[in-house]
Amino acid sequence: IVPAGQVADALAATYQPERLAAERERAFRLVAEHGERQLAAYAGDDQPAVPEPLPSILACVPPWPGMELLLRRSAAQAAQVDGLFAAAAVRLAPGPDEDALLARYAALTAQLGGELVVLTGTSAAAALAQHARQRQVTEMVLSRAVQNPAGRYPVLRELTRIARDVELHVLPAEEPG
C-alpha cells in the first residue's frame, strides 16, 4: 500500500495508532447509525419516516494555486460520512490564470465525484454562505492560506458569524514545496 521508502513517514503520520483508533471509532459510529436507521425502517412505525438529510460537504476553494489537497480531503470527508461532495470558488475580481486554475479544480472535483461552482460577489463569505443555504450544505471545509498574513482570516471570521447552521472545518495551510 505504501512504497518502501515512505513507510517510516506513513507510520509517523497516517498510520499512527491514535489516528487509526479514531478512524475505527468513526467507522463504528457510522455502522451503528446505519444499523439504527435500518432497524427503525424494519420496525415499520405507523408514521412515515422523515428521511434524515444526507451530510453535504462543501470545499471552499479560493482561486489560488495549491488547493488540490483541500479538494481531496473534502471529498474524503464526504466519503467517510456517506455524504454529498461539492466545491465552490468565489471570484471577487478576475486574476491572472484563474480560468485555467479553476478548470483544473473543476476537473479534479468531478474526478472526486463532485461539482465545482464558481460564485461571484463582493464578499467571498457572503457568497459561500448563501450558496450553502441554497444547497442545504451541512459542513464547509476551508484552508488557512499561506497567502494570508498571520492571524488574519477575514473569510473564516465572517463565515463563523453568518453561516450558523453549518459546521466549519479549517485545514492547516500547506507550505509550498
KETORSE-437696 format. One line per field, with one value per atom (N, C-alpha, C, O): residue in one letter; x, y, z; residue number from 1; atom name. Coordinates in steps of 0.05 Angstrom, whole numbers. Layout:
N
res = (a	...)
east = (X	...)
north = (Y	...)
up = (Z	...)
n = (NUM	...)
atom = (CA	...)
//
This chain:
177
res = (i	i	i	i	v	v	v	v	p	p	p	p	a	a	a	a	g	g	g	g	q	q	q	q	v	v	v	v	a	a	a	a	d	d	d	d	a	a	a	a	l	l	l	l	a	a	a	a	a	a	a	a	t	t	t	t	y	y	y	y	q	q	q	q	p	p	p	p	e	e	e	e	r	r	r	r	l	l	l	l	a	a	a	a	a	a	a	a	e	e	e	e	r	r	r	r	e	e	e	e	r	r	r	r	a	a	a	a	f	f	f	f	r	r	r	r	l	l	l	l	v	v	v	v	a	a	a	a	e	e	e	e	h	h	h	h	g	g	g	g	e	e	e	e	r	r	r	r	q	q	q	q	l	l	l	l	a	a	a	a	a	a	a	a	y	y	y	y	a	a	a	a	g	g	g	g	d	d	d	d	d	d	d	d	q	q	q	q	p	p	p	p	a	a	a	a	v	v	v	v	p	p	p	p	e	e	e	e	p	p	p	p	l	l	l	l	p	p	p	p	s	s	s	s	i	i	i	i	l	l	l	l	a	a	a	a	c	c	c	c	v	v	v	v	p	p	p	p	p	p	p	p	w	w	w	w	p	p	p	p	g	g	g	g	m	m	m	m	e	e	e	e	l	l	l	l	l	l	l	l	l	l	l	l	r	r	r	r	r	r	r	r	s	s	s	s	a	a	a	a	a	a	a	a	q	q	q	q	a	a	a	a	a	a	a	a	q	q	q	q	v	v	v	v	d	d	d	d	g	g	g	g	l	l	l	l	f	f	f	f	a	a	a	a	a	a	a	a	a	a	a	a	a	a	a	a	v	v	v	v	r	r	r	r	l	l	l	l	a	a	a	a	p	p	p	p	g	g	g	g	p	p	p	p	d	d	d	d	e	e	e	e	d	d	d	d	a	a	a	a	l	l	l	l	l	l	l	l	a	a	a	a	r	r	r	r	y	y	y	y	a	a	a	a	a	a	a	a	l	l	l	l	t	t	t	t	a	a	a	a	q	q	q	q	l	l	l	l	g	g	g	g	g	g	g	g	e	e	e	e	l	l	l	l	v	v	v	v	v	v	v	v	l	l	l	l	t	t	t	t	g	g	g	g	t	t	t	t	s	s	s	s	a	a	a	a	a	a	a	a	a	a	a	a	a	a	a	a	l	l	l	l	a	a	a	a	q	q	q	q	h	h	h	h	a	a	a	a	r	r	r	r	q	q	q	q	r	r	r	r	q	q	q	q	v	v	v	v	t	t	t	t	e	e	e	e	m	m	m	m	v	v	v	v	l	l	l	l	s	s	s	s	r	r	r	r	a	a	a	a	v	v	v	v	q	q	q	q	n	n	n	n	p	p	p	p	a	a	a	a	g	g	g	g	r	r	r	r	y	y	y	y	p	p	p	p	v	v	v	v	l	l	l	l	r	r	r	r	e	e	e	e	l	l	l	l	t	t	t	t	r	r	r	r	i	i	i	i	a	a	a	a	r	r	r	r	d	d	d	d	v	v	v	v	e	e	e	e	l	l	l	l	h	h	h	h	v	v	v	v	l	l	l	l	p	p	p	p	a	a	a	a	e	e	e	e	e	e	e	e	p	p	p	p	g	g	g	g)
east = (17	0	17	11	39	57	84	95	95	122	143	141	162	181	195	200	202	216	198	209	172	154	141	124	150	138	141	122	166	171	154	142	151	135	105	91	96	68	62	41	81	76	76	63	91	92	68	63	54	32	6	-10	1	-25	-32	-55	-12	-17	-9	-2	-10	-6	-28	-51	-22	-43	-66	-89	-60	-82	-100	-125	-88	-104	-121	-144	-109	-123	-146	-168	-142	-163	-186	-209	-180	-201	-216	-241	-203	-217	-234	-256	-224	-240	-266	-287	-263	-286	-306	-330	-296	-314	-329	-353	-315	-327	-349	-370	-343	-363	-387	-410	-383	-405	-423	-447	-410	-425	-442	-465	-429	-443	-466	-488	-462	-484	-507	-530	-501	-522	-537	-562	-523	-536	-554	-576	-544	-560	-585	-606	-583	-606	-627	-651	-618	-637	-650	-674	-635	-646	-666	-687	-660	-678	-704	-725	-702	-726	-743	-767	-730	-745	-758	-781	-744	-755	-778	-798	-776	-797	-822	-844	-820	-844	-862	-885	-853	-870	-896	-896	-917	-943	-940	-954	-922	-919	-897	-877	-901	-880	-854	-855	-832	-806	-798	-800	-788	-777	-748	-733	-739	-712	-693	-698	-672	-652	-636	-627	-631	-617	-588	-575	-578	-551	-531	-537	-509	-489	-480	-478	-474	-466	-441	-442	-419	-393	-387	-387	-381	-373	-344	-338	-327	-300	-300	-308	-291	-289	-261	-242	-260	-234	-228	-241	-209	-202	-188	-175	-190	-178	-148	-138	-134	-105	-93	-106	-68	-54	-51	-50	-50	-44	-68	-64	-92	-116	-125	-147	-109	-116	-121	-139	-103	-106	-133	-145	-141	-167	-190	-207	-189	-209	-209	-230	-185	-182	-192	-206	-184	-193	-223	-235	-234	-263	-278	-298	-269	-282	-279	-298	-256	-252	-270	-281	-274	-292	-321	-335	-329	-356	-359	-380	-339	-340	-342	-356	-328	-328	-355	-363	-370	-397	-419	-443	-412	-431	-448	-472	-435	-449	-443	-430	-454	-451	-426	-419	-413	-389	-392	-401	-385	-385	-363	-352	-357	-337	-347	-363	-338	-345	-321	-305	-318	-297	-311	-331	-300	-312	-292	-269	-301	-284	-293	-315	-277	-283	-275	-290	-252	-242	-225	-208	-228	-212	-182	-173	-168	-139	-125	-138	-99	-84	-85	-81	-90	-90	-112	-111	-131	-153	-170	-178	-175	-192	-180	-194	-154	-141	-140	-144	-135	-134	-161	-162	-182	-209	-218	-232	-209	-215	-202	-214	-177	-164	-178	-181	-186	-201	-228	-237	-241	-267	-263	-279	-241	-236	-230	-239	-214	-207	-232	-237	-249	-273	-291	-303	-294	-310	-299	-314	-272	-259	-265	-266	-267	-273	-302	-310	-319	-348	-365	-388	-354	-369	-370	-363	-380	-382	-371	-377	-355	-345	-363	-368	-372	-388	-371	-359	-371	-356	-377	-395	-373	-392	-379	-355	-396	-386	-399	-420	-387	-399	-378	-354	-386	-367	-355	-335	-367	-357	-357	-377	-333	-330	-347	-360	-346	-361	-391	-404	-401	-430	-438	-459	-422	-429	-429	-446	-408	-407	-430	-442	-437	-458	-485	-501	-490	-515	-517	-537	-495	-494	-499	-513	-487	-490	-519	-530	-532	-561	-578	-595	-573	-588	-585	-604	-561	-555	-558	-553	-567	-570	-544	-544	-522	-496	-495	-504	-484	-482	-454	-451	-434	-406	-391	-394	-375	-357	-329	-322	-311	-283	-267	-270	-251	-234	-205	-199	-187	-159	-147	-153	-131	-116	-95	-78	-97	-80	-53	-52	-32	-6	-6	10	-23	-24	-33	-28	-48	-59	-37	-21	-37	-19	-26	-49	-6	-10	-33	-34	-51	-73	-96	-114	-96	-118	-132	-121	-156	-173	-200	-219	-204	-229	-252	-275	-248	-270	-279	-303	-260	-267	-282	-302	-273	-286	-315	-333	-318	-345	-363	-387	-353	-369	-377	-400	-360	-367	-391	-407	-392	-413	-439	-461	-438	-463	-472	-496	-455	-463	-467	-451	-488	-492	-502	-497	-515	-525	-506	-514	-482	-462	-438	-428	-428	-402	-380	-380	-360	-337	-313	-307	-299	-274	-251	-254	-230	-208	-183	-174	-172	-148	-124	-126	-101	-78	-67	-72	-52	-40	-19	-5	-18	2	26	22	49	72	80	79	88	96	121	139	121	143	148	167)
north = (-24	0	25	44	24	47	39	18	55	48	45	59	28	21	46	48	65	89	108	127	104	122	109	121	85	70	85	88	95	108	133	139	149	173	166	179	145	136	127	133	112	103	126	124	147	170	189	207	186	205	190	188	179	167	143	139	127	101	102	82	125	127	112	114	98	83	101	93	126	144	151	151	156	163	139	143	116	92	86	78	90	86	105	97	130	150	142	145	133	124	100	98	81	58	66	56	85	94	108	104	123	136	115	118	94	73	59	53	53	40	58	48	84	103	103	103	103	103	77	77	54	28	28	18	38	38	56	48	79	97	84	85	71	58	35	31	20	-2	8	-4	31	42	51	47	62	70	46	46	25	1	-12	-22	-13	-24	-8	-20	18	34	30	29	27	21	-6	-10	-26	-53	-54	-68	-39	-39	-28	-35	-11	0	16	8	38	56	62	62	69	76	102	106	119	145	142	129	155	154	166	188	153	163	187	187	207	230	225	222	223	216	238	262	229	248	258	242	284	294	283	280	278	268	290	314	283	303	314	299	340	353	369	389	362	374	393	385	418	438	447	458	442	451	480	486	498	527	532	535	534	534	563	572	576	602	598	577	616	613	618	635	603	605	578	557	578	552	536	548	510	493	484	476	485	478	449	442	434	406	389	373	393	378	384	366	409	417	401	391	400	385	355	343	343	315	308	289	325	320	324	309	343	347	324	315	314	290	266	250	263	240	243	223	267	271	264	251	272	265	235	224	222	192	179	159	190	178	179	161	200	203	195	200	183	175	198	196	221	246	255	242	278	291	309	320	311	328	348	341	373	394	414	413	432	452	479	479	500	527	545	544	562	582	609	610	629	656	674	676	686	704	732	741	746	774	792	811	787	802	782	769	780	761	767	790	746	748	733	720	736	723	692	682	679	649	636	612	651	639	620	599	626	608	580	560	579	553	538	514	553	541	530	508	546	537	513	496	513	490	464	443	467	444	435	411	454	447	435	416	444	432	403	386	399	371	353	330	362	346	341	318	361	358	337	320	339	319	291	272	289	263	251	227	269	261	257	250	261	256	280	277	304	328	347	341	371	392	418	424	432	458	480	481	498	521	546	549	563	588	610	616	622	643	671	673	691	718	735	727	757	774	793	792	810	829	818	829	797	785	754	742	743	714	699	679	708	694	695	675	719	721	703	690	703	686	656	641	648	620	613	591	630	625	623	605	641	639	614	601	606	581	557	539	558	536	533	511	556	555	544	527	553	544	514	500	503	475	458	434	469	455	440	417	455	445	442	460	420	415	422	428	420	424	438	432	458	472	468	469	463	458	481	486	494	516	509	491	525	522	548	569	547	571	575	558	597	601	614	631	604	616	645	661	652	679	700	723	691	710	717	700	742	749	733	725	728	711	722	746	704	712	727	735	730	745	727	720	720	703	715	705	736	750	733	736	715	699	679	676	667	649	664	654	687	702	709	706	718	726	701	702	679	655	645	635	647	639	655	645	680	698	693	693	688	687	659	656	640	612	596	578	601	590	561	546	552	524	505	483	513	497	493	511	468	463	473	468	486	496	479	476	469	454	470	478	475	490	473	463	470	454	473	497	463	479	487	473	509	518	498	487	493	476	494	513	487	502	495	472	515	509	490	494	471	453	440	424)
up = (0	0	0	-14	15	17	6	14	-12	-23	0	20	-4	17	28	52	12	20	37	49	37	52	76	89	83	106	132	147	137	163	165	187	144	144	148	163	135	138	166	177	178	206	225	246	219	236	232	249	210	205	201	220	178	171	187	194	194	208	237	249	250	278	293	284	315	329	338	337	347	356	332	335	309	286	276	269	276	268	287	279	313	333	328	330	322	316	291	291	271	246	252	241	269	276	291	285	309	324	306	308	286	267	251	245	243	227	244	233	269	286	289	289	292	295	270	272	247	222	219	211	226	224	243	237	268	288	278	281	268	258	235	234	217	194	205	195	225	236	250	247	264	277	256	260	234	213	201	195	196	184	203	195	229	249	250	252	250	251	226	228	203	179	180	171	191	193	213	208	235	255	244	253	224	210	227	232	237	253	237	212	252	239	223	203	232	219	198	202	175	155	166	178	161	170	153	129	167	153	149	168	124	119	129	126	143	153	129	112	127	104	104	125	80	78	85	80	97	101	74	55	73	49	55	70	42	47	24	1	31	11	15	36	-4	-3	-13	-35	4	-3	-14	1	-41	-54	-65	-83	-53	-65	-92	-96	-110	-136	-135	-150	-119	-115	-122	-119	-129	-134	-108	-86	-110	-87	-71	-48	-81	-65	-71	-63	-84	-91	-66	-64	-46	-21	-7	5	-8	4	-9	4	-36	-51	-43	-39	-43	-37	-8	-4	11	38	42	57	28	30	18	29	-5	-17	1	3	14	32	56	66	66	89	81	97	57	48	45	52	35	33	60	63	80	107	119	134	114	126	107	112	84	64	55	53	50	43	15	-1	9	-17	-16	5	-39	-41	-63	-85	-58	-78	-70	-48	-88	-83	-94	-113	-82	-92	-90	-71	-110	-111	-115	-130	-103	-106	-121	-113	-143	-158	-151	-159	-136	-129	-152	-159	-163	-187	-202	-190	-228	-244	-241	-243	-236	-233	-256	-272	-258	-280	-276	-254	-298	-299	-282	-277	-272	-256	-272	-261	-297	-313	-315	-311	-321	-324	-297	-296	-276	-249	-241	-231	-245	-238	-255	-246	-280	-297	-287	-287	-277	-265	-239	-235	-223	-199	-205	-191	-226	-234	-243	-237	-258	-268	-244	-243	-225	-202	-185	-176	-181	-166	-179	-165	-205	-220	-217	-213	-218	-215	-187	-183	-167	-140	-134	-111	-154	-151	-144	-136	-148	-141	-165	-187	-159	-179	-167	-144	-182	-174	-185	-209	-167	-175	-171	-150	-191	-188	-182	-198	-159	-149	-153	-156	-154	-156	-133	-123	-127	-107	-96	-104	-78	-66	-41	-31	-29	-5	-9	-15	-7	-10	11	4	36	57	52	55	44	39	15	17	-6	-29	-21	-29	-5	3	22	20	41	60	45	51	26	11	-5	-6	-18	-34	-15	-23	8	27	36	38	41	49	26	31	1	-21	-26	-33	-22	-27	-2	-3	20	45	53	61	52	60	90	105	100	128	139	162	122	130	108	85	116	97	106	130	86	92	79	55	95	86	93	108	81	87	96	84	116	123	101	97	87	64	71	89	58	62	53	64	34	23	44	41	65	84	105	112	114	136	161	165	177	202	219	225	226	245	232	246	206	193	173	153	180	163	161	174	145	145	135	145	116	105	127	131	141	162	185	195	193	214	206	222	181	172	169	176	159	157	184	187	204	231	241	256	233	242	227	239	200	184	176	170	177	169	195	201	209	236	235	254	214	214	199	192	196	181	198	211	199	213	195	171	207	192	201	224	181	185	172	149	186	176	175	196	151	148	151	145	161	163	136	116	135	109	101	117	75	64	55	40	65	57	29	21	13	-14	-14	3	-32	-31	-56	-58)
n = (1	1	1	1	2	2	2	2	3	3	3	3	4	4	4	4	5	5	5	5	6	6	6	6	7	7	7	7	8	8	8	8	9	9	9	9	10	10	10	10	11	11	11	11	12	12	12	12	13	13	13	13	14	14	14	14	15	15	15	15	16	16	16	16	17	17	17	17	18	18	18	18	19	19	19	19	20	20	20	20	21	21	21	21	22	22	22	22	23	23	23	23	24	24	24	24	25	25	25	25	26	26	26	26	27	27	27	27	28	28	28	28	29	29	29	29	30	30	30	30	31	31	31	31	32	32	32	32	33	33	33	33	34	34	34	34	35	35	35	35	36	36	36	36	37	37	37	37	38	38	38	38	39	39	39	39	40	40	40	40	41	41	41	41	42	42	42	42	43	43	43	43	44	44	44	44	45	45	45	45	46	46	46	46	47	47	47	47	48	48	48	48	49	49	49	49	50	50	50	50	51	51	51	51	52	52	52	52	53	53	53	53	54	54	54	54	55	55	55	55	56	56	56	56	57	57	57	57	58	58	58	58	59	59	59	59	60	60	60	60	61	61	61	61	62	62	62	62	63	63	63	63	64	64	64	64	65	65	65	65	66	66	66	66	67	67	67	67	68	68	68	68	69	69	69	69	70	70	70	70	71	71	71	71	72	72	72	72	73	73	73	73	74	74	74	74	75	75	75	75	76	76	76	76	77	77	77	77	78	78	78	78	79	79	79	79	80	80	80	80	81	81	81	81	82	82	82	82	83	83	83	83	84	84	84	84	85	85	85	85	86	86	86	86	87	87	87	87	88	88	88	88	89	89	89	89	90	90	90	90	91	91	91	91	92	92	92	92	93	93	93	93	94	94	94	94	95	95	95	95	96	96	96	96	97	97	97	97	98	98	98	98	99	99	99	99	100	100	100	100	101	101	101	101	102	102	102	102	103	103	103	103	104	104	104	104	105	105	105	105	106	106	106	106	107	107	107	107	108	108	108	108	109	109	109	109	110	110	110	110	111	111	111	111	112	112	112	112	113	113	113	113	114	114	114	114	115	115	115	115	116	116	116	116	117	117	117	117	118	118	118	118	119	119	119	119	120	120	120	120	121	121	121	121	122	122	122	122	123	123	123	123	124	124	124	124	125	125	125	125	126	126	126	126	127	127	127	127	128	128	128	128	129	129	129	129	130	130	130	130	131	131	131	131	132	132	132	132	133	133	133	133	134	134	134	134	135	135	135	135	136	136	136	136	137	137	137	137	138	138	138	138	139	139	139	139	140	140	140	140	141	141	141	141	142	142	142	142	143	143	143	143	144	144	144	144	145	145	145	145	146	146	146	146	147	147	147	147	148	148	148	148	149	149	149	149	150	150	150	150	151	151	151	151	152	152	152	152	153	153	153	153	154	154	154	154	155	155	155	155	156	156	156	156	157	157	157	157	158	158	158	158	159	159	159	159	160	160	160	160	161	161	161	161	162	162	162	162	163	163	163	163	164	164	164	164	165	165	165	165	166	166	166	166	167	167	167	167	168	168	168	168	169	169	169	169	170	170	170	170	171	171	171	171	172	172	172	172	173	173	173	173	174	174	174	174	175	175	175	175	176	176	176	176	177	177	177	177)
atom = (N	CA	C	O	N	CA	C	O	N	CA	C	O	N	CA	C	O	N	CA	C	O	N	CA	C	O	N	CA	C	O	N	CA	C	O	N	CA	C	O	N	CA	C	O	N	CA	C	O	N	CA	C	O	N	CA	C	O	N	CA	C	O	N	CA	C	O	N	CA	C	O	N	CA	C	O	N	CA	C	O	N	CA	C	O	N	CA	C	O	N	CA	C	O	N	CA	C	O	N	CA	C	O	N	CA	C	O	N	CA	C	O	N	CA	C	O	N	CA	C	O	N	CA	C	O	N	CA	C	O	N	CA	C	O	N	CA	C	O	N	CA	C	O	N	CA	C	O	N	CA	C	O	N	CA	C	O	N	CA	C	O	N	CA	C	O	N	CA	C	O	N	CA	C	O	N	CA	C	O	N	CA	C	O	N	CA	C	O	N	CA	C	O	N	CA	C	O	N	CA	C	O	N	CA	C	O	N	CA	C	O	N	CA	C	O	N	CA	C	O	N	CA	C	O	N	CA	C	O	N	CA	C	O	N	CA	C	O	N	CA	C	O	N	CA	C	O	N	CA	C	O	N	CA	C	O	N	CA	C	O	N	CA	C	O	N	CA	C	O	N	CA	C	O	N	CA	C	O	N	CA	C	O	N	CA	C	O	N	CA	C	O	N	CA	C	O	N	CA	C	O	N	CA	C	O	N	CA	C	O	N	CA	C	O	N	CA	C	O	N	CA	C	O	N	CA	C	O	N	CA	C	O	N	CA	C	O	N	CA	C	O	N	CA	C	O	N	CA	C	O	N	CA	C	O	N	CA	C	O	N	CA	C	O	N	CA	C	O	N	CA	C	O	N	CA	C	O	N	CA	C	O	N	CA	C	O	N	CA	C	O	N	CA	C	O	N	CA	C	O	N	CA	C	O	N	CA	C	O	N	CA	C	O	N	CA	C	O	N	CA	C	O	N	CA	C	O	N	CA	C	O	N	CA	C	O	N	CA	C	O	N	CA	C	O	N	CA	C	O	N	CA	C	O	N	CA	C	O	N	CA	C	O	N	CA	C	O	N	CA	C	O	N	CA	C	O	N	CA	C	O	N	CA	C	O	N	CA	C	O	N	CA	C	O	N	CA	C	O	N	CA	C	O	N	CA	C	O	N	CA	C	O	N	CA	C	O	N	CA	C	O	N	CA	C	O	N	CA	C	O	N	CA	C	O	N	CA	C	O	N	CA	C	O	N	CA	C	O	N	CA	C	O	N	CA	C	O	N	CA	C	O	N	CA	C	O	N	CA	C	O	N	CA	C	O	N	CA	C	O	N	CA	C	O	N	CA	C	O	N	CA	C	O	N	CA	C	O	N	CA	C	O	N	CA	C	O	N	CA	C	O	N	CA	C	O	N	CA	C	O	N	CA	C	O	N	CA	C	O	N	CA	C	O	N	CA	C	O	N	CA	C	O	N	CA	C	O	N	CA	C	O	N	CA	C	O	N	CA	C	O	N	CA	C	O	N	CA	C	O	N	CA	C	O	N	CA	C	O	N	CA	C	O	N	CA	C	O	N	CA	C	O	N	CA	C	O	N	CA	C	O	N	CA	C	O	N	CA	C	O	N	CA	C	O	N	CA	C	O	N	CA	C	O	N	CA	C	O	N	CA	C	O	N	CA	C	O	N	CA	C	O	N	CA	C	O	N	CA	C	O	N	CA	C	O	N	CA	C	O	N	CA	C	O	N	CA	C	O	N	CA	C	O	N	CA	C	O	N	CA	C	O	N	CA	C	O	N	CA	C	O	N	CA	C	O)
//
